[in-house]
């Protein structure tokens, strides 16, 4: 069956990213009134739901760690599915682009397989690195908006050696993005 190599790749990629022991709380958003999107995305959702050790599907945006927006198009029933997705990682109130792709496949199953493989690749390549970048951006936003100091997010305290910092101090100790 075609999906075996994809599932093997999915879990290898997630394990590489350090995600194997944790479920990624995922919300998938698509146009439920569009037959093409529904044909592909329902298969994608079933694939994610079939692997609860990797994905936990949620409906509440406040609960999500991963938001996936997907859409598909085809002009006639003989045309291939042309689909795209955009995935973003949520960390508290911050959100960052995790990845996206366009796939063109002849069947809904193949399109869903390709979307899932690409989402898994995005997770494995960027998931762990985004937290630091998002926390640095959060701190820099605070510093840009105030003339006093800002609380340093806990994971950045060891790097900046401060629990509170002002812009001048930050510019001297600036963490790597």
DOKELUM-256228 format. One record per atom (N, C-alpha, C): residue in one letter; y, z, x. Coordinates in steps of 0.02 Angstrom, whole numbers, plus 50000, padded with zeros to 5 digits. Layout:
aYZX/...
! end
This chain:
x499405000050042/x500005000050000/x500635000050044/x501134996550023/x501744995650062/x502135002150076/x502095006950032/x502525012850039/x502265017750091/x501645017250113/x501375021950163/x501775021950227/x501915016050258/x502315016150319/x503015018850307/x503305017450249/x503975019950235/x503975027450229/x503465030450195/x503435037650188/x503315040950256/x502875037850296/x502765040550363/x503405040550403/x503785035050399/x504425034550434/x504925039650407/x504925040550341/x505385045250310/x505295052250339/x504675054650341/x504565061450364/x504635062050439/x504485056850476/x504615056950548/x505365057450560/x505755053550524/x506485053650532/x506775060450512/x506545063150456/x506805069650434/x506605075150481/x505995074850508/x505775079950556/x506195079550619/x506355073450641/x506765072450700/x507455075650690/x507705075350628/x508365078150614/x508345085650603/x507755088650605/x507705095750593/x507735097450520/x507585092650477/x507625093550405/x506935095150376/x506405094750415/x505725095250389/x505595101950354/x505915107350374/x505785113850344/x506265115450288/x506745111150276/x507235112550224/x507275106650176/x507385108250114/x507475103150064/x508215101150063/x508335094750055/x509015092350049/x509165091749975/x509635095849951/x509825095649880/x510225089349868/x509935084849829/x510195078049822/x510385076449750/x510965073449742/x511155070749677/x511245063249685/x510895059549642/x510945052249643/x511335050049581/x511865046149593/x512295043849539/x512255036249535/x512165033749475/x512135026449465/x512335024949393/x512445018649379/x512635016349312/x512005015849269/x511905020749226/x511305020849185/x511305015449130/x511875012349119/x511905007049068/x511745000149097/x511684999749163/x511544993349196/x510794992849210/x510464987849182/x509744987149189/x509524986149261/x509914982549301/x509714981349370/x509744987749411/x510284991449404/x510334997849440/x509795002749417/x509695003049352/x509185007549325/x508495005849351/x508334999449355/x507664997349378/x507534999749449/x508024999349492/x507935001349562/x508025008849572/x508555011649545/x508725018549560/x508225023449528/x507945021749471/x507425026249443/x506815026549488/x506655021049520/x506095021049569/x506295025249629/x506905024449653/x507155028449709/x507125035949693/x507345037749634/x507335044849614/x506625047449610/x506165043449583/x505465045449580/x505175046449650/x505365042149696/x505125042749765/x505375049249796/x506005050849784/x506275057049811/x505945063149778/x505855062849712/x505555068449676/x504825069449696/x504495064249717/x503795064749738/x503715068449804/x504255069849837/x504235073349902/x504705079349901/x504505084549864/x504945090349856/x505065094349920/x504655093349971/x504795096750034/x505385093750070/x505545087450054/x506115084150086/x506725084050041/x506625082849976/x507195082149930/x507105086649869/x507645089749849/x507685093149785/x508235089749746/x508055086749690/x508545083149650/x508935088149607/x509595087549607/x510035091949569/x510495087649526/x510735090549472/x511205086949428/x511915089549434/x511995095349462/x512655098449467/x512965096849535/x513555093649536/x513865092049600/x514005098149643/x514085104049612/x514205110149651/x513595112349690/x513005110049670/x512375111949703/x512155107149757/x512455101349760/x512215096049805/x512405097249878/x511955094849921/x512105094349992/x512195086950011/x511865082649972/x511885075449984/x512045072049918/x512555067849918/x512725063849859/x512585056649876/x512215053249832/x512055046249842/x512325042349782/x512755037649795/x513015033149744/x512675026449756/x512315023849705/x511955017549714/x512105012749657/x512075006349672/x512185001249622/x511804994949643/x511574991249593/x511204985049606/x511464979549561/x511354973349583/x511584967549546/x511104961749557/x511014957849506/x510694951349512/x510914947149453/x511034940649467/x511314936249416/x510804934449364/x510194932649385/x509654930949338/x509034935049356/x508554935049312/x507944938849324/x507534935949382/x507674929849402/x507334926749459/x507664928249526/x508264930849524/x508634932449586/x508384939049615/x508464939949680/x508284946349710/x508794951749691/x508584957949698/x509044963649686/x509494964349747/x510134964349735/x510624965549787/x510904972549773/x510744977249817/x510914984249805/x511304987149864/x511694992249848/x512034995949901/x512015003249883/x512115007349933/x512205014549921/x512715017149971/x513025022549951/x513465026349995/x513225033549990/x513085036650047/x512855043650047/x513375047950082/x513505053750053/x513965058450084/x513655065350086/x513825069050138/x513575075850147/x514105080650123/x513885085650087/x514335090850060/x514225097150100/x514765100250123/x514745106750157/x515305110950128/x515125115350082/x515635119150046/x516055114450005/x516705114750015/x517155110249979/x517285103750017/x517015103150076/x517115097150117/x516565092050106/x516755085850112/x516285080350104/x516415075350159/x515875072650188/x515945067650241/x515455061950229/x515655055950248/x515225050150241/x514625050950287/x514035050450259/x513425050750298/x513195043750316/x513255039050271/x513055032250286/x513055027950223/x512865021850232/x512825017150176/x512495010850200/x512265006850152/x511935000550170/x511914995950110/x511794989650125/x511674984550074/x510974981850087/x510574981250035/x509914978350042/x509834972949989/x509464967750007/x509304962349960/x508554961549963/x508214962949907/x507484962749904/x507264959449839/x506674956249839/x506454952649779/x506234957049721/x506014963249733/x505784967549679/x506154974249680/x506144977549623/x506464984149617/x506124989149664/x505464988849669/x505094993349713/x505294992349786/x505334986149808/x505524984749877/x506244986849891/x506684985849842/x507384987849850/x507434995449856/x507054999149813/x507065006449816/x506775008849882/x506235005649906/x505945007449971/x506455006650027/x506815000950026/x507304999650079/x507885004550075/x508115006150015/x508655011050008/x508435017850034/x507835020050016/x507595026550039/x507515026750115/x507255021450143/x507175021150216/x507865021550251/x508355018250223/x509025018450253/x509345025350245/x509255028450187/x509515035250176/x509195040050225/x508535039450234/x508175043750281/x508435042750353/x508575036550371/x508845035150437/x509535038350445/x509955037850394/x510615041050396/x510555048650406/x510095051650370/x509985058850376/x509765060650447/x509285056950473/x509025058650539/x509535057550594/x509965052550586/x510435050850639/x511065055150638/x511285057450578/x511935060550574/x511965067450541/x511435069550508/x511465075650467/x511715081750506/x511385083350562/x511555089450598/x512235089050633/x512455083250652/x513095082550687/x513705083050641/x513605081850576/x514175081850531/x514455088750518/x514045093950519/x514295100750505/x514865102550553/x514755101550616/x515265103250666/x515905099250655/x515825092850644/x516415088550633/x516795090650570/x516425092450518/x516755094450455/x517125101050464/x516835105750501/x517165112150513/x517795111350557/x517755106950606/x518335105550649/x518885102350606/x518705097650563/x519205094450520/x519515099450472/x519115104050446/x519375109250401/x519895113550437/x519725115650498/x520195119750537/x520825115850554/x520755109650575/x521335105550593/x521785104350532/x521495103550474/x521895102750413/x522295108950400/x521985114750406/x522335121050396/x522915121650446/x522775120150509/x523295120750561/x523875115850549/x523725110050523/x524255105150509/x524695107250451/x524425111450407/x524795113350347/x525145120050352/x525075123550408/x525375130150413/x525745130950479/x526225135450480/x526575137050541/x526295143350573/x525855146750536/x525555152850563/x524845151150587/x524395155850586/x523725154550610/x523235153550553/x522645151050570/x522115149750521/x521485153350543/x521085155150494/x520435158150509/x519985152750538/x519635154450591/x519165149750622/x518505150250585/x518215144650562/x517565144950529/x517045148250576/x516625152550548/x516155156550588/x515765152550641/x515495146650625/x515115142950676/x515545140650736/x516205140350728/x516645138250783/x516915144050824/x516815150250800/x517075156150836/x516825156450908/x516165155650922/x515945155950992/x516265150551037/x516355144751009/x516645139151047/x517385140251061/x517755142751012/x518475143751020/x518645150851044/x518155155251043/x518245162151065/x518815165551028/x518865164250962/x519385167250921/x519165167050848/x519375172150810/x519235172250738/x519835169550699/x520405169550730/x521015166950701/x521385163250757/x521705157650740/x522015153650792/x522625150050764/x523135149150806/x523715145150786/x523665138350820/x524115133950803/x524085127150827/x524135126750904/x524585130550933/x524665130451006/x524025132751041/x523725138051016/x523095140551046/x522545135351037/x522525132450979/x522005127550964/x522055121551011/x522655119051022/x522735113251065/x522505114551136/x522545120851158/x522315122651225/x521555123351228/x521245125151172/x520515126451170/x520135121251130/x520445116051110/x520185111151062/x519435109751072/x519035110651019/x518315109251024/x518175101751024/x517595100051049/x517375093051049/x517205090950978/x517395084950959/x517215082450892/x516555079450898/
! end
